[in-house]
Structures are given as C-alpha cells and as structure tokens.
Amino acid sequence: MAVRRSLLSPAGLRAGDASDGVAHGLPTAGSEFSPRHCSFAEPLPTQLRSLQLSGVMETLEARNRQAIGGQWTYIEFLGRLLEDEVARRGQRQLTSRLRRATLNSGKTLAACRT
C-alpha cells in the first residue's frame, strides 16, 4: 500500500511529530520569521532573488504573522504569497506600459477636438 502524503504539511508530517516544522527550520506558532530560521544551503532572500521573486520577500513577514494568527495551512500560506507576487508583477507591468505610452495626462477630449 502506497503512503499518502498530505499536501497541507511538509512530507505528510502531522503537527507534533518528531520531525515537524521545527526540524525543517520553519518558524513555529508565536515565533517571528527571520532568515535565521532557515537551515537551507543559501539564505531565503538569496533564493528568492535568484528566482526573481523579490515581491514575495516584501510581504513574507506580514504574511507569516497572518498565517500563524489565522492557522493557515502551508498551501494557503504559499498561495497568498504567490498572489502577492502576481499582483506586484501586474502593477509593475501596468506602470511600465503607461510610462512607455507617454500618455499626456494634461490633455482632455475637448483639447483634442480643436
């Protein structure tokens, strides 16, 4: 029989297991996010920059506090971080397109008719 892993926790572990998030260097309830929590080969900010996810870094701390307070699942937490990144990229694209269009905001329709 195949072992089913939950999508809501790392490697299908349940809270309280000997190998829960604490062993993975993840912050626990009541703790604040800090790069020192990361036990990866490279610090999290470096990884996010290399993946061009700097927007995630901007909202990570606030979303982490919300996730702990709201007891979000890992999937909810990741989903909200990615929503933030998509929104930030959309806003940057809009700003860039408006700048390239060189729209003159001082003109009105009445001025165009004359």
C-alpha angles and dihedrals in degrees: 000000000000119000112244117218122206118239088213099067136034113276090350093289121156123225109269095032114133088248101045125133094299091068089050092054094250120146116257130218110297094020126107124234114257131163086241087071088067115093095182126124090253126033115259095247090056092050092048091050092049089053090046092242099131090138090065089057090054093058101027098098095047093045090048091055090048091049093051092046093045095039092233121185119244089256093053091048093050092044093054092047090052092047088056091050093049091049092048092050092048091052092048091050092050092048091048093048093049090050092049092047089058091211113191104226091189094069121091131195090253091058091052093055095058 
